[in-house]
Amino acid sequence: AQQDNHPALGTMATSRWQPGDLIQDVYEPVLADNAPPGEYRILLGFYDLASGQRLPLQGRSEKYFALEGVRVQDD
């Protein structure tokens, strides 16, 4: 699944962010109907809207942040 949104549903452009700000955002990706239960990894990142290039994260070699061990189970 993939979901792209502007931060805070378009109300908090990154150009307005200040060091120390906490930006809360809600995402509800929809998995494919045939996705098996198990542990998944969620990748979070930012990209330049004009170029489509993924932006680097400060102090990291990766261009994404990974949430490991997200459990998906049957309804």
C-alpha positions in Angstrom: 0.0 0.0 0.0 1.1 3.6 -0.5 -0.3 6.9 0.6 1.0 10.3 -0.3 -0.4 13.4 1.4 0.6 17.0 2.0 1.5 17.4 5.7 -1.5 17.7 8.1 -3.9 17.5 5.2 -2.4 20.5 3.5 -2.6 22.8 6.5 1.1 22.6 7.6 3.5 23.1 4.6 7.1 22.1 5.4 8.2 25.7 4.7 6.4 26.7 7.9 8.1 24.1 10.1 10.4 25.2 12.8 13.0 23.2 14.8 11.2 21.4 17.6 7.8 21.5 16.0 5.7 18.3 16.3 3.6 17.8 13.3 0.9 15.2 13.8 -0.5 13.4 10.7 -2.9 10.5 10.2 -2.5 8.0 7.4 -4.8 5.0 6.7 -3.2 3.0 4.0 -5.4 0.2 2.6 -3.7 -3.2 2.1 -4.5 -5.4 -0.8 -7.3 -7.9 -0.1 -4.8 -10.8 -0.6 -2.1 -9.4 1.8 -1.4 -12.1 4.3 -1.3 -11.5 8.0 2.1 -11.0 9.5 4.7 -8.4 10.3 5.3 -5.6 7.9 7.7 -2.6 7.6 6.4 0.9 7.0 8.7 3.3 5.2 8.2 7.0 5.8 9.8 9.7 3.8 9.6 13.1 2.1 10.1 14.1 -1.5 10.4 17.3 -3.4 7.1 17.9 -5.1 8.6 19.6 -8.1 11.3 17.0 -8.9 9.8 13.9 -7.4 13.2 13.1 -5.8 13.2 11.6 -2.3 14.7 14.0 0.3 17.6 13.0 2.6 16.9 12.8 6.3 19.3 14.8 8.4 22.0 12.7 10.0 21.0 9.5 8.2 22.3 7.8 5.1 18.8 6.5 4.2 16.2 8.6 2.6 13.4 7.1 4.6 12.5 6.2 8.2 11.4 2.6 8.8 8.9 1.4 11.3 9.7 -2.2 11.8 7.5 -5.0 13.1 4.0 -3.6 12.3 1.6 -6.4 12.8 -1.3 -7.0 10.4 -3.9 -9.6 11.4 -7.2 -10.9 10.1 -10.4 -9.1 11.1 
